[in-house]
């Protein structure tokens, strides 16, 4: 089941995310995110009328995705950054695709024009997921972040939604 996130989901969402914070270069955050901080992030999306969705399996949140404002300036108001994370134990079971399918449908409903996603590289699975949803690589930045004593490149993928 895919549904809108609630504040009560924040602890599980933080748990899923913190695996990637502590063990991978997929996110450039270097300190674990608290339940309270995650709750604030969920609220921020809601206050901007942007979706934050969770996937539930056997009554447990196993993944999430959301769209956040791309930039703060007014002309960017029709552009968002999309993000998806799936519990490390639930990967490769189609949850990322289900989440993104629901997210892209919601974004089309609210007339978002451009969807952008940043991917720390290398990450073949994330690239495949984003390209499955029609996203195309539009930018490549070398050594944009440093984590675990190594430089990490970042690529950006984009898709324009029909009007």
C-alpha positions as CSV (number, residue, x, y, z in Angstrom):
1,X,0.0,0.0,0.0
2,X,1.2,3.5,-0.9
3,X,-0.2,6.4,1.2
4,X,0.5,9.9,2.4
5,X,3.0,10.1,5.2
6,X,2.0,11.0,8.7
7,X,4.1,12.5,11.5
8,X,3.8,9.2,13.2
9,X,5.8,7.7,10.4
10,X,8.8,9.9,11.1
11,X,10.7,7.4,13.4
12,X,10.6,4.6,10.8
13,X,11.4,7.0,7.9
14,X,14.4,8.2,9.9
15,X,15.5,4.6,10.6
16,X,15.3,3.8,6.9
17,X,17.2,7.0,5.9
18,X,19.9,6.7,8.6
19,X,21.0,3.4,7.2
20,X,22.0,5.3,4.1
21,X,23.5,8.2,6.0
22,X,25.7,6.0,8.1
23,X,26.7,3.3,5.6
24,X,26.6,4.8,2.1
25,X,27.5,7.8,0.0
26,X,24.0,7.9,-1.5
27,X,23.1,10.9,0.7
28,X,25.6,13.6,1.6
29,X,24.3,13.9,5.2
30,X,26.9,12.6,7.6
31,X,25.0,12.6,10.9
32,X,21.9,10.6,11.6
33,X,18.6,12.5,11.3
34,X,16.3,12.5,14.4
35,X,12.7,11.6,14.4
36,X,11.9,15.2,15.2
37,X,13.9,16.5,12.2
38,X,12.2,14.0,9.9
39,X,8.8,15.1,11.2
40,X,9.8,18.7,10.3
41,X,10.8,17.7,6.8
42,X,7.4,15.9,6.3
43,X,5.6,19.0,7.5
44,X,7.6,21.2,5.2
45,X,6.5,19.2,2.2
46,X,2.9,19.4,3.4
47,X,3.1,23.1,3.9
48,X,4.3,23.5,0.3
49,X,1.5,21.2,-0.9
50,X,3.9,18.6,-2.1
51,X,3.5,14.9,-1.6
52,X,5.5,12.7,0.9
53,X,4.4,9.1,0.4
54,X,5.2,5.9,2.2
55,X,5.0,2.3,1.2
56,X,3.6,-0.1,3.8
57,X,4.0,-3.9,3.7
58,X,2.6,-6.0,6.5
59,X,1.6,-2.8,8.4
60,X,5.2,-1.5,8.4
61,X,6.7,1.4,6.5
62,X,9.3,0.0,4.2
63,X,10.0,2.9,2.0
64,X,9.2,6.5,1.2
65,X,9.4,9.2,-1.5
66,X,8.7,12.8,-1.6
67,X,9.0,16.0,-3.7
68,X,10.6,19.1,-2.3
69,X,10.9,22.6,-3.7
70,X,13.8,22.8,-6.2
71,X,14.8,26.3,-5.2
72,X,13.3,29.1,-3.2
73,X,12.8,31.7,-5.9
74,X,9.4,32.1,-7.4
75,X,10.1,31.2,-11.0
76,X,11.1,27.7,-9.8
77,X,7.6,27.0,-8.3
78,X,6.7,24.5,-11.0
79,X,9.9,22.4,-10.5
80,X,10.6,19.9,-7.7
81,X,13.3,17.5,-6.6
82,X,12.1,13.9,-6.2
83,X,13.7,11.5,-3.7
84,X,13.1,7.9,-2.9
85,X,14.5,5.5,-0.3
86,X,13.6,1.9,0.4
87,X,14.5,-0.1,3.5
88,X,17.8,-1.8,2.8
89,X,16.1,-5.2,3.6
90,X,13.3,-4.5,1.0
91,X,15.4,-3.5,-2.0
92,X,14.9,-5.0,-5.5
93,X,11.3,-5.9,-4.8
94,X,9.7,-3.1,-6.9
95,X,8.9,-0.8,-4.0
96,X,10.9,2.1,-5.5
97,X,9.0,1.8,-8.7
98,X,5.6,1.6,-6.9
99,X,6.5,4.7,-4.8
100,X,7.7,6.7,-7.9
101,X,4.7,5.7,-9.9
102,X,2.4,7.1,-7.2
103,X,4.6,10.2,-6.7
104,X,4.7,11.1,-10.4
105,X,0.9,10.7,-10.6
106,X,0.5,13.1,-7.7
107,X,2.9,15.6,-9.2
108,X,1.0,15.5,-12.5
109,X,-2.2,16.2,-10.6
110,X,-0.8,19.3,-9.0
111,X,0.7,20.5,-12.3
112,X,4.3,20.2,-11.6
113,X,6.3,20.8,-14.8
114,X,9.8,19.6,-14.1
115,X,11.0,16.8,-11.8
116,X,14.7,16.7,-11.0
117,X,16.6,14.0,-9.0
118,X,20.2,14.1,-7.9
119,X,22.1,10.8,-7.8
120,X,25.4,10.2,-6.0
121,X,27.5,8.2,-8.4
122,X,28.1,5.4,-9.1
123,X,24.6,4.0,-8.4
124,X,23.4,1.8,-11.2
125,X,20.2,0.8,-9.4
126,X,19.1,4.4,-8.9
127,X,20.0,5.4,-12.4
128,X,17.9,2.5,-13.7
129,X,14.9,3.4,-11.5
130,X,15.0,7.1,-12.6
131,X,15.4,6.2,-16.3
132,X,12.5,3.7,-16.0
133,X,10.3,6.8,-15.2
134,X,11.5,8.7,-18.3
135,X,14.1,10.8,-16.5
136,X,17.2,11.7,-18.6
137,X,20.6,12.6,-17.4
138,X,21.1,16.4,-17.7
139,X,24.1,17.2,-15.6
140,X,27.3,15.6,-14.2
141,X,29.3,17.2,-11.4
142,X,32.7,15.7,-10.5
143,X,33.8,15.4,-6.8
144,X,30.8,17.5,-5.5
145,X,30.8,15.9,-2.1
146,X,33.2,14.2,0.2
147,X,32.2,11.3,2.5
148,X,34.0,8.4,4.0
149,X,37.3,9.9,2.9
150,X,36.5,9.9,-0.8
151,X,35.1,12.3,-3.3
152,X,31.7,11.6,-4.7
153,X,30.4,12.6,-8.1
154,X,26.7,13.6,-8.6
155,X,24.5,13.4,-11.7
156,X,21.2,15.0,-12.2
157,X,18.3,13.5,-14.0
158,X,15.2,15.4,-15.2
159,X,11.7,14.7,-16.6
160,X,9.2,17.2,-17.9
161,X,5.6,16.3,-17.1
162,X,2.8,16.8,-19.6
163,X,0.8,20.0,-19.1
